[in-house]
Amino acid sequence: MNFLRTISLLSAAFFAGCAAGMNATKPNTVPLTPGDPAAPSQVTPGEALAIARRLTSHEWRPFSKNILHGQDRAGVLVNTPDAGFRNPPERPGWWLPGEVNTGVPYKWGGFDDAASFDTAIANGLAAGDVATPVKRRLDKAAVSAQAAGVDCSGFVSLCLKLPAVHDTSELPSVCNVLSAAGELRPGDLLNIPHRHVLLCAGWATPDHSWIYFYETGGAPEHWRPGLKQAPLDALLELGYQPLRYRGMATEPRTDGKQVLTRAALSSAAVVGKPAIGEP
């Protein structure tokens, strides 16, 4: 009788422990307030950062046919950021033909998600197209239809689930300006019109002096997206403006919460002296 009672008690303790363990690992869900229904799309901070993560970690295998250094069929100059690209030497290319590469490459004017990028590569399009001062001057006229990838504003537009790309001059039209950079939360933006945009991923330090962010087109991985961390003041000195997308769901409290896991955040590249990405 005592033996059976002991077994019963042990079984109860075992299942109680399992339940406690499941509850301990279950994400702490916080109710979110939906974004403005008039916004072009609806997205949560978790969704935005999950998309950023997918674009950053996407694996793909290119071939020599996906390399282009010269004019496309329309006469637009294209330079893919493959490992043979070294102009300028401080912003070299990185991907290798015949190898598994990670991260959807940078393309001036690009708006490809992982699926459309893979289709384009399979069809022989150029894998990426680096930014240059000439492309910046020509703007949309310098976008190649024979290249695939994503640029900084295309990256952020995908993360916000926008139905069409909004460049850095258009993003403020669908966002609200934050009264202070200290109000930034995961999923918010740091934007410089006509120059560059970052997707905020959380605070790197408790005093909010360093911030995590995703970007493509900036150091140290110039021509592919990456998770980075940098001092907030240094970014603000470059002219970045803090924005919140109107369709972004928010927490009812004001401090926000960390969305990425500690393991993901630990992989963020340190950018002690940030510079504006893209020439």
C-alpha positions in Angstrom: 0.0 0.0 0.0 2.8 2.4 0.9 4.7 1.4 -2.2 1.7 2.3 -4.4 1.2 5.6 -2.6 4.9 6.4 -3.2 4.6 5.7 -6.9 1.5 7.8 -7.1 3.2 10.7 -5.3 6.3 10.5 -7.6 4.1 10.4 -10.7 2.2 13.5 -9.6 5.5 15.3 -8.8 6.9 14.3 -12.2 3.9 15.6 -14.2 3.7 18.8 -12.0 7.4 19.4 -12.8 6.8 18.9 -16.5 3.9 21.4 -16.4 6.0 23.9 -14.5 8.8 23.5 -17.0 6.4 24.1 -19.9 5.1 27.2 -18.2 8.6 28.5 -17.5 9.6 28.2 -21.2 6.3 29.6 -22.6 6.8 33.1 -24.0 5.5 35.9 -21.8 2.6 37.2 -24.0 1.7 40.9 -23.6 -1.5 42.2 -25.1 -0.9 44.5 -28.0 -2.9 47.5 -29.2 -3.4 47.2 -33.0 -1.9 49.9 -35.2 -3.9 52.5 -37.2 -6.4 50.6 -39.4 -5.8 53.2 -42.1 -2.2 52.3 -42.4 -1.1 50.3 -45.5 -0.4 47.2 -43.5 -0.7 45.8 -39.9 2.3 44.3 -38.2 3.6 43.4 -34.7 7.1 44.0 -33.4 7.6 40.2 -33.3 6.5 39.8 -36.9 8.8 42.7 -38.1 11.9 41.3 -36.4 11.1 37.7 -37.6 11.0 38.9 -41.2 14.3 40.8 -40.6 15.8 37.6 -39.2 14.6 35.5 -42.1 16.2 37.9 -44.6 19.4 38.0 -42.6 19.7 34.2 -42.2 18.4 33.1 -45.6 20.6 30.5 -47.3 21.0 30.4 -51.0 23.4 29.0 -53.6 24.4 31.2 -56.6 26.4 30.4 -59.8 28.7 32.3 -62.0 25.8 33.3 -64.2 24.5 35.4 -61.2 27.6 37.6 -61.3 27.4 40.8 -63.3 29.9 43.7 -63.5 28.7 45.9 -66.4 25.6 47.1 -68.0 22.4 45.1 -68.0 20.2 44.8 -71.1 18.7 48.2 -70.4 22.1 49.9 -70.1 21.9 50.2 -66.3 25.3 49.6 -64.7 25.3 46.6 -62.2 27.9 45.4 -59.8 27.0 42.3 -57.8 28.5 42.1 -54.3 30.3 38.8 -55.0 33.6 38.0 -53.4 35.5 39.2 -56.5 34.1 42.7 -56.2 36.7 45.1 -54.6 35.7 48.6 -55.7 36.0 50.4 -53.4 38.3 48.1 -51.4 36.8 49.2 -48.0 33.3 48.0 -49.1 34.0 44.6 -50.8 31.6 42.0 -52.0 31.2 38.7 -50.1 29.1 36.0 -51.7 30.8 33.0 -53.4 29.4 31.2 -56.5 28.8 27.4 -56.0 28.7 27.9 -52.2 25.9 28.2 -49.7 25.7 31.9 -48.8 23.7 33.5 -46.0 21.7 36.7 -46.2 19.7 38.2 -49.1 22.3 40.5 -50.8 22.0 44.2 -51.2 20.4 45.5 -54.4 19.9 49.2 -55.1 16.1 49.6 -55.3 15.6 46.0 -54.4 12.3 44.7 -52.8 12.8 40.9 -52.9 11.8 38.6 -50.1 13.6 35.2 -49.7 11.2 33.4 -52.1 11.2 36.0 -54.9 15.0 36.3 -54.6 15.5 32.5 -55.0 13.3 32.5 -58.1 15.2 35.3 -59.6 18.6 33.6 -58.9 17.3 30.4 -60.4 16.3 32.4 -63.5 19.8 33.7 -63.9 19.4 37.3 -62.6 22.3 39.1 -61.0 22.6 38.5 -57.3 22.6 42.0 -55.9 23.7 45.4 -57.1 25.8 47.7 -54.9 25.0 51.3 -54.2 27.2 54.1 -55.6 27.1 57.9 -55.6 26.0 57.7 -59.3 23.1 55.4 -58.4 22.0 57.7 -55.6 22.0 60.7 -58.0 20.0 58.8 -60.6 17.7 57.3 -58.0 15.0 55.0 -59.5 16.5 55.3 -63.0 19.5 53.3 -61.7 17.4 50.3 -60.5 18.2 47.3 -62.6 15.4 44.9 -63.6 18.0 42.2 -64.2 19.2 42.1 -60.6 17.6 40.8 -57.4 18.0 41.6 -53.7 16.9 44.2 -51.2 18.2 47.6 -50.3 17.8 49.4 -46.9 14.3 50.8 -47.6 13.2 47.6 -49.3 14.4 45.6 -46.3 12.4 47.8 -43.9 9.3 47.9 -46.1 9.3 44.1 -46.2 9.7 44.0 -42.4 6.7 46.3 -42.0 4.7 44.1 -44.4 4.1 47.1 -46.7 2.5 46.1 -50.0 5.0 48.2 -52.0 8.4 49.6 -51.2 8.6 52.9 -49.4 12.0 54.6 -49.8 13.6 56.7 -47.1 11.9 59.9 -48.3 8.4 58.1 -48.3 8.6 56.2 -45.0 7.9 59.3 -42.9 4.5 59.6 -44.7 3.3 56.3 -43.1 5.0 56.9 -39.7 4.7 59.1 -36.6 7.8 61.0 -35.4 8.7 60.0 -31.8 9.1 62.9 -29.4 12.3 61.4 -28.1 14.7 58.7 -29.2 14.4 57.1 -25.8 10.8 56.0 -26.8 12.2 53.7 -29.5 10.8 50.1 -29.3 11.5 47.0 -31.3 10.0 47.5 -34.8 10.5 51.3 -34.8 12.8 53.1 -37.3 15.7 55.4 -37.4 15.5 57.2 -40.8 17.4 59.8 -42.8 15.4 60.8 -45.8 17.2 60.2 -49.1 20.0 58.4 -47.3 19.4 55.4 -45.1 17.1 53.6 -42.6 17.5 51.2 -39.7 15.0 48.8 -38.1 15.3 49.0 -34.3 15.5 45.6 -32.5 15.7 46.7 -28.8 18.0 48.3 -26.3 21.5 46.9 -25.8 22.0 48.5 -22.5 19.7 49.2 -19.5 20.4 53.0 -19.7 19.3 53.1 -23.4 22.7 54.4 -24.5 23.2 51.5 -27.0 20.6 50.2 -29.4 20.2 47.0 -31.4 19.2 47.4 -35.0 19.0 45.6 -38.3 20.2 47.2 -41.5 21.6 46.4 -44.9 24.1 48.5 -46.8 26.2 49.5 -43.7 29.4 48.4 -42.0 30.7 45.9 -41.2 28.7 43.7 -43.6 28.1 46.3 -46.2 26.1 44.4 -48.8 24.0 42.0 -46.8 21.6 42.5 -43.9 22.8 42.0 -40.3 21.9 42.6 -36.7 24.1 45.2 -35.1 24.5 47.4 -32.0 25.8 50.9 -31.7 25.7 53.9 -29.4 22.4 55.8 -29.9 23.9 59.3 -29.6 26.3 58.5 -32.4 23.4 57.5 -34.6 21.4 60.6 -33.7 24.5 62.8 -34.5 24.4 61.4 -38.0 20.9 62.8 -38.4 18.7 59.8 -37.9 15.1 60.6 -36.9 13.1 58.1 -34.7 9.9 57.0 -36.3 7.1 54.6 -35.5 5.1 53.0 -38.3 1.4 53.8 -38.0 0.4 50.2 -38.6 2.7 48.8 -35.9 0.9 47.2 -32.9 2.2 48.5 -29.6 2.2 47.5 -25.9 -0.1 49.4 -23.6 2.9 50.2 -21.3 5.5 52.7 -22.4 8.8 50.9 -21.9 8.4 48.2 -24.6 9.8 44.7 -24.3 12.7 42.8 -25.8 11.5 40.8 -28.8 14.6 39.0 -29.9 16.1 36.1 -27.8 19.3 36.6 -25.9 21.0 34.1 -28.2 20.1 36.3 -31.3 21.1 39.5 -29.6 24.5 38.1 -28.6 25.3 37.7 -32.3 24.9 41.4 -33.0 28.0 43.0 -34.5 29.4 46.0 -32.5 29.6 49.2 -34.4 31.3 51.6 -32.1 31.6 54.5 -34.6 28.6 54.1 -37.0 28.6 55.8 -40.4 25.6 56.3 -42.7 25.3 53.1 -44.8 25.4 53.2 -48.6 27.6 55.7 -50.5 
